Amino acid sequence: MSQLVYDIRNSRYINLTGRCTLRCQFCPKHNGSTEVHQYQLKLDHQPSAEAIIPLLAPIDQFDEFVFCGYGEPTLNLAPLLTIARHIKQAGGKTRLNTDGLGNLFHRRNILPELAECIDSLSVSLNAQDQTTYERHCRPKLKGSYDAVREFIRLAPNYIESVSVSAIDGLEGVDIDACRRICDDAGVQFKHRRLDVVG
Ligand code: SF4
């Protein structure tokens, strides 16, 4: 098993980038750890689709292929789309774990491209307001909180299965308010606990 893919339960996770649009203070990467479960995930380059596609087989043996990374997968968008199309053509299922800032970063709506090859989206909302978000997630781009809220609002128009998470246990995060935001957007809310990744 390489650092580019790793398995949790019956899903194969694809580590597509080490870069991120956020600098979450709860991120293991900023706390001296580069491991999720026992896997070493630090990447010093953005892998290509050609590097990852040979590591996917046997595609029909996995419940799901999850684009994650120790960073934000949409920052490596072209390989993400190529790999996801390959998985779909082989009959597999795909999920993208994202911070929901792909549209802000790419300065266009990438949801139509994702919709062609991503079956489900898991978006990290993390906070009910901008101040709390900035405190915990320390975004690199201006307007990030508004952008993730807009992404969550738009996503169900393109992708059938959208779940949105917030982490219980972070100071000031109001889980009920996060849940209401999700209810209003018509997406499923996923309540996560601090220190559980993957
Ligand atoms: S979005 Fe994920 S990878 Fe990026 S800084 Fe936050 S916890 Fe770390």
Residues whose N, C-alpha, C, O or C-beta is under 5 A from the ligand:
A	BS01	SF4	C20 L22 R23 C24 C27 Y70 G71 D99
